[in-house]
Amino acid sequence: MRFLTLAKRAALGLAAITLLSITPSAAQSARIPDLGGAIAWLNSPPLSASDLRGKVVLVDFWEYSCSNCLNTLPYLRNWYARYHKDGFVIVGVHTNEFAWTGELPNVAAAVRRLGISWPVAVDTRHTIWNRYNTDAWPRELLFDRTGRLLEDQVGEGSYGQIEANIRRALATGKEMRRKA
């Protein structure tokens, strides 16, 4: 499914970057959609969009049996280690493709085995997945400190661009705090 979706996008000439199925002008005012509906949270109590206000947030839709998702982990780990102290947060949303990959003990074991230290919502019922109009793994959505969507990357890649946007959003936040 995940490869077919990306292949269909490529065949249709659609860019890998989309904006939550909303128009560009509406995207400028988009806010972090609600994160409620997970069956459990790992590494954190449940988080809401209001808990993330003032942070630069990367919402990462992933699945532990997805090789493409596993390929993104070194970048995510690096960004989290580098920028977390500056107000950068990753929220992993583990949405299963198979019944067995949605079982909480299996997800918890994978999070430990993979060394994931950021908050992970276990989205076995696909509630968050559907709310964000997601149809492929991995998917990275980057929001600035005001909750405005900066980037929506479907599939692997654009790591340099994503990191540049993280750095820019963090720097913008520092400037805003100095002026206040």
DRENLUMBA-116543 format. One record per residue (C-alpha): residue in one letter; x, y, z. Coordinates in Angstrom, 1 decimal, padded with zeros to 4 digits. Example, Ala and Ser with C-alpha at 12.3 -4.5 7.8 and 13.67 -1.06 7.14 Angstrom:
BEGIN
[vexlum "A" [012.3 -004.5 007.8]]
[vexlum "S" [013.7 -001.1 007.1]]
//
This chain:
BEGIN
[vexlum "M" [000.0 000.0 000.0]]
[vexlum "R" [002.6 002.5 001.0]]
[vexlum "F" [004.7 001.9 -002.2]]
[vexlum "L" [001.6 001.9 -004.5]]
[vexlum "T" [000.5 005.2 -003.0]]
[vexlum "L" [003.9 006.9 -003.7]]
[vexlum "A" [004.1 005.2 -007.1]]
[vexlum "K" [000.6 006.5 -008.0]]
[vexlum "R" [001.7 010.0 -006.9]]
[vexlum "A" [004.8 009.8 -009.1]]
[vexlum "A" [002.8 008.4 -012.1]]
[vexlum "L" [000.4 011.3 -011.8]]
[vexlum "G" [003.2 013.8 -011.6]]
[vexlum "L" [002.1 014.9 -008.1]]
[vexlum "A" [004.7 016.3 -005.7]]
[vexlum "A" [005.6 014.3 -002.6]]
[vexlum "I" [004.8 017.4 -000.6]]
[vexlum "T" [001.2 018.1 000.1]]
[vexlum "L" [-000.6 020.4 002.5]]
[vexlum "L" [-003.2 018.4 004.4]]
[vexlum "S" [-005.6 018.4 001.4]]
[vexlum "I" [-006.3 022.2 001.9]]
[vexlum "T" [-005.6 025.1 -000.4]]
[vexlum "P" [-002.3 027.0 000.0]]
[vexlum "S" [-004.0 030.1 001.4]]
[vexlum "A" [-005.8 028.0 004.0]]
[vexlum "A" [-002.5 026.1 004.8]]
[vexlum "Q" [-001.0 029.4 006.0]]
[vexlum "S" [-003.5 029.5 008.8]]
[vexlum "A" [-003.5 025.7 009.5]]
[vexlum "R" [-002.8 024.7 013.0]]
[vexlum "I" [-001.6 021.4 014.5]]
[vexlum "P" [-004.6 019.1 014.3]]
[vexlum "D" [-005.7 017.3 017.5]]
[vexlum "L" [-003.6 014.4 018.6]]
[vexlum "G" [-006.4 012.7 020.5]]
[vexlum "G" [-007.6 009.1 019.8]]
[vexlum "A" [-004.4 007.1 020.5]]
[vexlum "I" [-004.9 003.9 022.4]]
[vexlum "A" [-001.8 004.7 024.4]]
[vexlum "W" [001.2 007.0 024.6]]
[vexlum "L" [004.8 005.9 025.0]]
[vexlum "N" [007.6 008.0 026.4]]
[vexlum "S" [005.1 010.7 027.4]]
[vexlum "P" [001.7 011.4 028.9]]
[vexlum "P" [-000.9 012.1 026.2]]
[vexlum "L" [-000.2 015.3 024.3]]
[vexlum "S" [-002.6 017.8 022.8]]
[vexlum "A" [-002.0 020.6 020.3]]
[vexlum "S" [-002.2 023.1 023.2]]
[vexlum "D" [000.6 021.2 025.0]]
[vexlum "L" [002.8 021.9 022.0]]
[vexlum "R" [002.2 025.6 021.7]]
[vexlum "G" [005.4 027.6 021.5]]
[vexlum "K" [007.4 024.5 020.2]]
[vexlum "V" [008.6 023.6 016.8]]
[vexlum "V" [006.9 020.3 016.2]]
[vexlum "L" [007.5 017.5 013.8]]
[vexlum "V" [004.7 015.0 013.6]]
[vexlum "D" [006.1 011.7 012.2]]
[vexlum "F" [003.6 009.1 011.0]]
[vexlum "W" [005.5 005.8 011.0]]
[vexlum "E" [005.2 002.0 011.3]]
[vexlum "Y" [007.9 -000.2 012.8]]
[vexlum "S" [007.7 -002.8 010.0]]
[vexlum "C" [008.0 -000.2 007.3]]
[vexlum "S" [011.6 -000.1 005.9]]
[vexlum "N" [011.1 003.4 004.6]]
[vexlum "C" [010.1 004.6 008.1]]
[vexlum "L" [013.2 002.9 009.6]]
[vexlum "N" [015.4 004.8 007.1]]
[vexlum "T" [014.2 008.1 008.5]]
[vexlum "L" [015.1 007.2 012.1]]
[vexlum "P" [018.8 008.3 012.0]]
[vexlum "Y" [017.7 011.8 010.8]]
[vexlum "L" [014.9 012.0 013.4]]
[vexlum "R" [017.3 010.9 016.2]]
[vexlum "N" [019.9 013.5 015.1]]
[vexlum "W" [017.4 016.3 014.9]]
[vexlum "Y" [015.9 015.4 018.3]]
[vexlum "A" [019.4 015.3 019.9]]
[vexlum "R" [020.5 018.6 018.3]]
[vexlum "Y" [017.4 020.7 018.7]]
[vexlum "H" [015.2 019.4 021.5]]
[vexlum "K" [016.9 021.7 024.1]]
[vexlum "D" [015.9 024.6 021.8]]
[vexlum "G" [012.2 023.8 021.7]]
[vexlum "F" [012.0 021.2 019.0]]
[vexlum "V" [009.6 018.3 019.6]]
[vexlum "I" [009.0 015.1 017.6]]
[vexlum "V" [005.6 013.4 018.1]]
[vexlum "G" [005.7 010.0 016.6]]
[vexlum "V" [002.3 008.6 015.5]]
[vexlum "H" [002.6 004.9 015.1]]
[vexlum "T" [-000.2 003.8 012.9]]
[vexlum "N" [-000.2 000.1 012.1]]
[vexlum "E" [-000.5 -001.5 008.6]]
[vexlum "F" [-001.0 -005.0 010.0]]
[vexlum "A" [-003.0 -006.1 013.0]]
[vexlum "W" [000.0 -007.5 014.8]]
[vexlum "T" [002.0 -004.3 014.3]]
[vexlum "G" [-000.7 -002.4 016.2]]
[vexlum "E" [-000.6 -004.5 019.3]]
[vexlum "L" [000.7 -002.3 022.2]]
[vexlum "P" [003.3 -004.7 023.5]]
[vexlum "N" [004.8 -005.0 020.0]]
[vexlum "V" [004.9 -001.3 019.5]]
[vexlum "A" [006.4 -000.7 022.9]]
[vexlum "A" [009.1 -003.3 022.2]]
[vexlum "A" [009.9 -001.7 018.9]]
[vexlum "V" [010.2 001.8 020.4]]
[vexlum "R" [012.7 000.4 023.0]]
[vexlum "R" [014.6 -001.7 020.4]]
[vexlum "L" [014.8 001.3 018.0]]
[vexlum "G" [016.0 003.7 020.7]]
[vexlum "I" [013.1 006.1 020.1]]
[vexlum "S" [013.0 008.6 023.1]]
[vexlum "W" [010.4 011.1 021.9]]
[vexlum "P" [006.7 010.8 022.5]]
[vexlum "V" [004.8 008.2 020.5]]
[vexlum "A" [001.1 008.0 020.1]]
[vexlum "V" [-000.1 004.5 019.4]]
[vexlum "D" [-002.8 005.0 016.8]]
[vexlum "T" [-004.1 001.5 016.3]]
[vexlum "R" [-007.6 002.7 015.4]]
[vexlum "H" [-006.2 005.1 012.7]]
[vexlum "T" [-007.9 008.0 014.4]]
[vexlum "I" [-005.0 010.5 014.1]]
[vexlum "W" [-004.0 009.0 010.7]]
[vexlum "N" [-007.5 009.8 009.4]]
[vexlum "R" [-007.7 013.2 011.0]]
[vexlum "Y" [-004.4 014.2 009.3]]
[vexlum "N" [-005.6 012.7 005.9]]
[vexlum "T" [-002.6 010.5 005.8]]
[vexlum "D" [-002.3 007.7 003.2]]
[vexlum "A" [001.4 006.7 003.3]]
[vexlum "W" [004.3 006.0 005.6]]
[vexlum "P" [006.5 007.7 006.4]]
[vexlum "R" [005.0 011.2 006.6]]
[vexlum "E" [006.7 014.2 008.3]]
[vexlum "L" [004.7 017.3 009.1]]
[vexlum "L" [006.7 020.3 010.5]]
[vexlum "F" [004.9 023.0 012.4]]
[vexlum "D" [006.3 026.3 013.6]]
[vexlum "R" [005.9 027.7 017.2]]
[vexlum "T" [002.5 029.2 016.3]]
[vexlum "G" [001.3 025.8 014.9]]
[vexlum "R" [001.5 026.9 011.3]]
[vexlum "L" [002.3 024.0 008.9]]
[vexlum "L" [005.8 024.6 007.3]]
[vexlum "E" [006.3 021.4 005.5]]
[vexlum "D" [004.6 018.1 004.7]]
[vexlum "Q" [006.9 015.4 003.4]]
[vexlum "V" [005.4 012.1 002.2]]
[vexlum "G" [008.0 009.3 001.9]]
[vexlum "E" [011.7 009.5 002.4]]
[vexlum "G" [013.9 012.4 001.4]]
[vexlum "S" [014.2 016.2 001.7]]
[vexlum "Y" [016.2 015.8 004.9]]
[vexlum "G" [018.3 018.8 004.3]]
[vexlum "Q" [015.3 020.9 003.5]]
[vexlum "I" [013.4 019.7 006.6]]
[vexlum "E" [016.4 020.4 008.8]]
[vexlum "A" [016.8 023.9 007.3]]
[vexlum "N" [013.2 024.5 008.1]]
[vexlum "I" [013.6 023.3 011.7]]
[vexlum "R" [016.6 025.6 012.2]]
[vexlum "R" [014.7 028.5 010.6]]
[vexlum "A" [011.6 028.0 012.8]]
[vexlum "L" [013.7 027.7 015.9]]
[vexlum "A" [015.7 030.9 015.0]]
[vexlum "T" [012.4 032.8 014.3]]
[vexlum "G" [011.1 031.7 017.7]]
[vexlum "K" [014.2 033.1 019.4]]
[vexlum "E" [013.8 036.4 017.6]]
[vexlum "M" [010.1 036.6 018.6]]
[vexlum "R" [011.0 036.0 022.3]]
[vexlum "R" [013.7 038.7 022.2]]
[vexlum "K" [011.3 041.3 020.8]]
[vexlum "A" [008.6 040.5 023.4]]
//
